[in-house]
Amino acid sequence: MNALDNANIKDTDRRRGLTSFAFPEAKSTTSGVSVSYVPSPDKAWYVFRTLYGHARKVADQLVDDGIYAYLAMIWKDLRKDGKRRRVLVPFLNLVFAYVTQDEAEGYVKSSSFITFYYNHFEVDAQGKNPPLTVDQRDMIPLIRATALHNEHVMEVDLAKCRFVSGDLVRVTFGPFEGIVGRVARINRQNRVVFHIQGLQSGLTTAYIPAYCLEKVTDDQVR
């Protein structure tokens, strides 16, 4: 599956200062099969952890099976033979799949490349961490930011971020419009850091000038 290079991101509701988002199709890089996102009450966004080097293969297989899957790709600096190269890599080697619980469990049981990414911030009735599922509210900014393949979108350790304040802000203009997070100093620039609940790593936007930000409350983004 590709990283949805041609993401169909539409801003259609400017009268209320909101952004409307259309999920792009998922497309397999091996077969060319396309799958559209169709909301369903029986499905959730499950997070699959994949073996190193197998994320794209897993995503392609899911799409070939008719599953809507998303592989978030970000730029990283890697060194090989003493030389630094910037390459696109899967974010945390994760694949996000919109599936039923039975489908998710079936893939984990049948594949040697896939395990669940567990939610270490919750405990189920058996006292175990359940598989992490992602709210659509968190999937939209993830797809919106990573589908751009902007070189300044980076993975960050939330515990090490230098946040300017604790205020939540929303980006009001530009390619990252609608993304909500907190402002942090990254590479001497103010950027908005956002994350998926249950993951310790977050992502940054590119530099966002102050006039493109508005303060919001948690109630406003629920």
C-alpha positions in Angstrom: 0.0 0.0 0.0 1.3 3.4 -0.7 1.3 6.2 1.9 -1.7 7.8 0.1 0.5 10.4 -1.7 -2.5 11.9 -3.4 -4.5 12.4 -0.3 -7.9 13.9 -1.1 -8.0 16.5 1.7 -10.9 18.9 1.4 -11.5 22.1 3.4 -15.2 22.8 2.8 -16.7 24.4 5.9 -14.8 27.6 6.3 -17.9 29.5 7.6 -17.5 28.0 11.0 -13.7 27.9 10.9 -13.7 24.0 10.7 -12.1 21.7 8.2 -13.8 18.8 6.5 -11.6 15.8 5.8 -12.2 13.1 3.1 -10.2 9.9 3.6 -8.2 9.1 0.5 -8.3 5.6 -1.0 -5.8 3.0 0.2 -3.9 1.4 -2.7 -1.7 -1.6 -2.8 1.7 -1.1 -4.4 1.9 -4.7 -5.5 -1.5 -5.3 -7.1 -2.9 -1.8 -7.6 -6.1 -2.8 -5.7 -7.9 0.2 -4.1 -10.1 0.3 -1.0 -12.2 3.2 0.1 -12.9 4.1 3.7 -16.5 3.3 4.7 -17.5 4.0 8.3 -19.0 1.0 10.1 -20.2 0.6 13.7 -18.6 -2.8 13.8 -15.1 -1.6 12.9 -12.4 0.2 14.7 -8.9 1.5 13.9 -6.6 -1.2 15.2 -2.9 -0.6 15.4 -0.7 -3.4 14.2 3.0 -3.6 15.1 5.0 -5.2 12.3 8.4 -6.7 12.1 11.1 -4.3 10.8 11.0 -4.1 7.1 7.6 -5.7 6.7 5.2 -2.8 7.3 4.6 -2.1 3.6 4.1 -5.8 2.9 1.5 -6.1 5.6 -0.3 -3.0 4.4 -0.3 -4.3 0.9 -1.8 -7.6 2.0 -4.5 -5.9 4.0 -5.6 -3.8 1.0 -5.5 -6.8 -1.3 -7.8 -8.5 1.2 -10.2 -5.6 0.9 -9.2 -4.0 4.2 -8.8 -0.2 4.5 -5.3 0.2 5.9 -3.0 3.2 6.3 0.8 3.2 6.5 2.0 6.5 7.9 5.4 7.4 6.4 7.8 10.0 7.8 11.3 11.2 6.8 14.2 10.2 8.9 18.0 10.7 8.7 19.7 7.3 8.5 23.5 6.7 8.4 25.0 4.0 6.2 28.7 3.6 5.4 29.4 6.9 7.2 26.9 8.8 5.0 23.6 10.3 6.0 20.5 9.8 3.9 17.0 11.1 4.3 14.5 8.3 3.7 10.8 7.7 4.1 10.2 5.1 6.8 7.0 3.8 8.5 6.0 5.6 11.6 7.0 3.3 14.5 6.7 0.3 12.0 2.9 0.5 12.6 0.0 -0.2 10.2 -3.4 1.2 11.0 -6.2 -1.0 9.9 -10.0 -0.3 9.9 -11.3 -3.8 10.8 -13.7 -5.7 13.1 -12.3 -7.3 16.3 -12.6 -10.7 14.7 -10.7 -9.6 11.6 -8.0 -8.0 13.8 -7.5 -11.1 15.9 -7.5 -13.3 12.8 -4.6 -11.4 11.2 -2.6 -11.4 14.4 -3.1 -15.2 14.8 -2.3 -16.1 11.2 0.7 -13.8 10.5 4.2 -14.1 11.8 4.8 -10.4 10.8 2.0 -8.8 12.9 1.3 -8.3 16.6 -1.1 -6.0 18.4 0.2 -2.7 19.7 -1.2 -2.8 23.2 -2.6 0.2 25.1 -0.4 0.4 28.1 -2.5 3.2 29.6 -5.6 1.0 30.1 -6.4 -2.4 31.7 -9.3 -4.7 30.8 -11.5 -6.9 33.0 -8.8 -9.6 33.0 -6.1 -7.2 34.2 -4.4 -7.0 30.8 -3.6 -4.2 28.5 -6.1 -4.3 25.5 -5.1 -3.8 21.9 -4.9 -0.2 21.1 -7.7 1.2 19.0 -7.6 4.8 17.6 -10.4 7.2 17.6 -11.2 8.7 14.2 -10.6 12.1 15.7 -6.9 11.1 16.1 -6.6 9.3 12.7 -7.6 12.4 10.7 -4.6 14.6 11.8 -2.2 11.6 11.5 -3.3 11.0 7.9 -3.5 14.7 7.1 0.1 15.3 8.2 1.9 12.2 7.0 0.2 12.1 3.6 1.9 15.4 2.7 5.3 13.7 2.9 6.6 17.0 4.3 10.2 16.6 5.3 9.6 18.7 8.5 7.0 16.2 9.9 9.0 14.4 12.5 8.6 11.7 15.2 9.2 13.2 18.7 9.5 11.7 22.2 6.7 13.5 24.1 8.6 13.2 27.4 11.4 15.2 26.0 9.5 18.0 24.2 10.0 21.6 25.3 6.4 22.8 25.2 6.0 26.5 25.1 2.9 26.2 27.3 0.2 23.8 28.2 -2.3 25.5 25.9 -4.0 23.5 23.2 -3.9 25.2 19.8 -5.5 24.6 16.4 -3.8 25.3 13.1 -6.1 27.7 11.2 -4.4 28.0 7.8 -2.1 26.0 5.5 -1.5 22.3 4.8 -1.8 21.4 8.4 -5.1 23.3 9.0 -7.3 21.7 11.6 -4.6 19.8 13.5 -4.8 20.3 17.2 -1.9 20.0 19.6 0.6 22.0 21.7 3.3 24.3 20.6 6.9 23.1 21.1 10.3 24.4 20.2 11.8 21.9 17.7 15.0 22.8 15.8 14.6 26.4 17.0 11.2 26.6 15.5 7.7 26.7 16.9 5.8 23.6 15.7 2.6 22.0 16.7 3.1 18.6 18.3 0.1 16.1 18.2 -0.2 12.5 19.1 -2.4 9.4 19.3 -3.7 8.5 22.7 -1.8 5.4 23.7 1.4 6.1 21.9 4.4 7.6 23.6 5.8 9.1 20.4 4.1 12.1 18.7 4.5 13.9 15.5 5.3 17.5 14.7 4.0 19.8 11.9 6.4 22.0 10.1 7.0 25.5 11.4 3.7 27.3 12.1 3.6 31.1 12.5 1.7 32.4 15.5 -1.0 34.1 13.3 -2.0 30.6 12.0 -2.8 29.3 15.5 -5.8 29.7 17.8 -6.2 28.6 21.4 -8.9 26.0 21.9 -10.2 24.0 24.9 -10.3 20.3 25.3 -14.1 20.5 25.1 -13.9 22.2 21.7 -12.0 19.4 20.1 -14.0 16.4 21.4 
